[in-house]
Amino acid sequence: MKKREVEASVKDERLVIKRRNQMIKGAVTLFKEKGFHRTTTREIAKASGFSIGTLYEYIRKKEDVLYLVCDRIYDQVQERLQQALDTDRGTLESLRLGIAYYFRVCDEMQDEILVMYQEAKSLTKDALPYVLRKEIEMVAMFEDVIKRCVENRELNLTEEQIHMIAHNIFVEGQMWAFRRWALQKVYSIEEYIEFQTELLFNGIK
């Protein structure tokens, strides 16, 4: 799917990236505290360190900021998963390591994932399919690892089971962020990884 472009009146690409990074950082904090709809563009500009006039040199509307936030979060998670997931070995150990790494990324990006989970519904109709497609691509990365385990006879699963397990892994990682108010009272991130991985492996072996 073609990347959705956000128009900017500034032509210096490096400056656009710099200002939008500032914007994303400020917006995540505000969206977490107040939600997307209750946050104003003036507040986003202030949190970003520049004026409302400067803000509109890099976006056209507030929904553009939400799109940039969600797009950046998915990009960061996907890039880190691509570095960590071993889709070639096809062993239960490589799957276990991949799950642990993904869960730790979710732990490090708790605020970002919480904002994305809560506010993605507010994306515009043209932005939402693009962002959701990125999520499906990340689920597919886990599918590839599980399929290799099946090919190597480490697991015996149907296509439907592989698909469901990959989605479960992805959501369980996100759950650490959006259920943290309850989970972190009981588990550390390492304990959460251990319990969830054992539950998963006991179910699929």
Secondary structure, DSSP 4 states (H G I P E B T S, - for coil): -PPPP---S---HHHHHHHHHHHHHHHHHHHHHH-TTT--HHHHHHHHTS-HHHHTTT-SSHHHHHHHHHHHHHHHHHHHHHHH--TTT--HHHHHHHHHHHHHHHHHTHHHHHHHHHHGGGS-TTTHHHHHHHHHHHHHHHHHHHHHHHHTTS----HHHHHHHHHHHHHHHHHHHHTHHHHTTT--HHHHHHHHHHHHHHHH-
